[in-house]
Amino acid sequence: MVSRGRPGDQVRRWRRGRAERLYVTGSDGRALGYLDVKTGLSHQVPAPRRAEFEALVDAFLKPRPAHPRHEGQVDTPTTTPGKPPPLEALPAGTGELDLDTPAEPSPRTAGTWTPLPVTPGTLVPGTDDGPGIPLQSPPSAATPTAATNPPLPQPRRKPQTTHLDLADNEAGARARSTARSIDARRPIRASLARLFSRDSAATAARNHARAEAGVSRKLGQFARPWWSRLRAPHRPWYVLHDVPLGTAGVTADHLVIGPAGVFTMAAVGRHVARTSEVSSARKAAEYARRCLTPYYPRERTLPVVPLVVLASDREVGDFLTDDGVRVIGLPALTRWLRARGPILAPGDVEQLYQAARSPATWASPDSA
């Protein structure tokens, strides 16, 4: 929409949607360009007449002074309570007058209407038909200030303490997270590897996660059999997954604590164990022994047995390597554990389990 400027001026306000411009015409009737009100940039202004353009725009946007009828006297027309004040002639340049919307009575004083003095100060947005005017209410002693009305104190928030329990770890969760991060870094290569069944780091991580899940299901059936609810007392077995060994990101796939002792298990999704996997299983068992020995109440070193579990469909027997690591197939795992005699008392098993489920136990090998 286009609204007229003040009489005698050559400024027209133009609005469409969110756009707002001020078109300026010189005294000779020639267009001097326009000002984009939103951005404050002028366009199509001739260089020789830029001063005239800026003077007209400044005059149009200049704050309007008060309009008392007499010097030092402000109009205070009386009105009936509940009835809007009479309409007065507006000063030039205020835009078109909307006569369809009646004015509302002022809630300040019943029966009187006193306009606020117009002084440079707070900017009050204008209407669609006129620019905004800076308006400031007169200071009052009753006006609250920062000194008389200080801000309310913010409520104190309790510090959030996160208690980590390794018993909540899910088997294979770390390997699945590793596979997702590898795929996210190279999505095209990951899609091609899955399409053509090519081996990749993400595929190896997924196979490792599936192997951990298979061993976890087997250990869950062994540690909590269905008949344990019917026969009491039942000598408990505890299983932890993805136990962190230090701060380097190395983990033990499974840690089993029971009457037969403490066992670290590395899950392998093949029917053959590699030399590196056997060496890692031995180091994991040594690390667990050093971390858990301080919580063993006996005056001797806690024995920890390293195992490499071959989670494949083939029937694989068990054998002991030269490093003392036992390699065993998944179908024979529970039979081998059940055949071992008890070496830990129930109280020792419970104490070791409570220590093993805390991440602080595995923070450093010097904790032993």
PyMOL commands that set and color helices and strands:
alter all, ss='L'
color gray80, all
select helices_A, chain A and resi 47-61+166-168+173-185+187-195+201-223+226-229+275-295+333-339+346-356+359-362+365-367
alter helices_A, ss='H'
color red, helices_A
select strands_A, chain A and resi 2-3+11-16+19-25+31-36+41-43+123-124+133-134+238-244+251-258+261-268+304-310+319-320+326-329
alter strands_A, ss='S'
color yellow, strands_A
deselect
rebuild
show_as cartoon
